[in-house]
Amino acid sequence: MVDHMRRCLELAAEALALKEVPVGCVFTVNGQIIAESKNSVNATHNPTRHAEINCIDQILEYCRLNNIDYKLYFKNVIVYVTVEPCIMCAAALNNLNIREVVYGCPNDRFGGNTVLDVSNFYEQNYILNGNLLADEAMMLLKEFYKGINPNAPESKVKKDKKV
Amino acid sequence: MEPPVKRNRIDDSINSITIKNQTGIDNLIDSIINSKNQPQIILGDEYYQTLPLIKVFIGHVKQPKDISKLFEILNDKLPLKHLLHLKRVRKKDILLSPVSFLNSDTQESIQEYIERNIPEIKDCFEYFREATVPLTPPLTRKQYMENLRHWSLNFHPNHYIETIMSDQPFKQSEARNHRIYMALTFEIVKWYFNIKSYEDILQSDFSAAVVVDPTINSVVTLAVDNRHEHPLQHPAMLAIDNVAKTQEGGVWKIDIDDTLKEDLKEKFKIQYGTRSGTAESPYLCTGYYVYLLREPCIMCSMGLVHARAKKIFFSLDTPLGGLKSKTKLQCIESLNHRFEVFTGFL
C-alpha cells in the first residue's frame, strides 16, 4: 500500500515540476499497477483532466484494445491517489463501481467526501480510506499554491496571492 | 366563432402529457423555439420553502403611550438577537422573547420572568400570549407576503433575486436565444439517435451539449453523448474537452459531424466561432453558457464547476442529476466557482 502511494507522490512531484496542481494516482489490480497518471489540467487546457480521469482513460483504452469488459475490470480496481478525489472524480469512480480508493490528504476545496459526500447519491459505493502519507501529499500542494497557476487570468492570480 | 384554443403546458393535465408524448420531434423542436415561457432559475431550497417557525411570547400593552418606553427597555433587557427580521411591535402587541428563552426546568412564566428581572414594566401589560413567527428572514417577496399573517417583518428585497425568480428573468431577445440553443441539443440527438418523437426522447437517455459565447452570440462547440462507447464521454465532459481544443488543448479525438454542423447553421441561423486567440481569449469556459438536453450527472456538474461555465441550461431532469435532482452543486458555498442554472424549456 505504502509503495503504491510513494509512486503516486513521485507522479505528483512530476506534475509540480510541470506547474500542474500536484496530484498523482495509480490504479491497481491484485497489487499490480495497471495505470498511472498525474494531473494534466494546464497542459490540456481541460479542467477535468485530473489524475484519476487520466487513469480511467488509460484503462478504458486497454480494455478496448484487449476486448475486456471494462465494467467487470473496474470492479477489482483499487485506486491510490495523493489527494482525496474531487466531487467529479468521486462520481466517476462511483459510476464505474471501483472497489476501493486510498488517498493521501483530504481535499478541503473540492473533496467528494469532505465538501460533498457523493456516496450518498449512489446505491453501491467504493471503500474509502484516507491519510496515507498525508503530510507528503500536503507538502506538495503547499509548494504549488506558494507559486502561481500559469494559466489563470491576471486578476485571479493577484487574489490567490493575498490568500 | 370557435373560442381560441389555449395550448396547455406539459404539466397542466394528463391529457396534454399524452398528446405531448406523441408529438413529433420536429414539432417539439418548433415548440421549444416558439414557446413564450422563459427558462426558470434553480436556486437553493431556502428560496422556495415555507419559512421555519418559532414560538414567541407576546405582551399586549395596556396603554399605547407606554410602547416607546417599553420598546427601549426591552431592546436593552431582552434583545431579539437572531430575530432582527421581526418587528418588535405590532399595534398594541410587543414581541418579548422566544418561548425557548425561558428556563423550562423551573417552569417560570413570562409574567414571573418580567416581575423578577424587569420589574419596572411589569404593570404595563394587559395579558401575555404565545404566537408563532418565522425563525429566519424572508429571502423573497413571496416568503415575505406569506408570513405577514404571523407577524410584522422587516424585509429588504433583493432586486436581482426578484427579477431572476420572476416569469420573465430575461429580455425577450435573450430568452429567444436560449430557446434556439436548447433546440439545437434536441436536433443533435435527433440526428444521431434516430429520435422521432418526444416519446423517444423520454424513453432514451441520450443528451447533447451546446456551448455558447454570449458576448458574441456564437456557438463555441457542440457535443453529443458517447457514454455507450466510453463511460466518461457524457456531453458536458466532451463539450469541456472541445472547448479546450479551441484553446490549443483537448484530449479526446471525437467531434460532431461536419454535415450536421452545416445543417444546424442553416436551419437555426446560428454562427460558430470563439474569441480564442484574440486579446479577449476566454480562460476555460469562463463567461460561456452551456445548454444540455438533460440535467448533467454529478460528475458533469462538477466538471462544469471546474470549467467555470457562467450559466447552465437543461430541459429534462435526470435521476442522478447534480443541479436539481440529487443535489444542487450551484448552491455549495465553499466551491470556488458558482454558476446559475435554468430549466423549463418544455
Interface residues (C-beta under 8 A of the other chain):
Chain A: A43 T44 H45 N46 P47 T48 R49 I53 I56 D57 L60 Y70 C86 I87 M88 C89 A91 A92 N95 L96 R109 F110 V115 L116 V118 F121 Y122 N151 A152 P153
Chain B: H230 P231 L232 M237 I240 D241 A244 Q247 E248 G249 G250 V251 Y283 L284 T286 C297 I298 M299 C300 M302 G303 V305 H306 A307 R308 L320 G322 K326 T327 L329 I332 S334 L335 N336
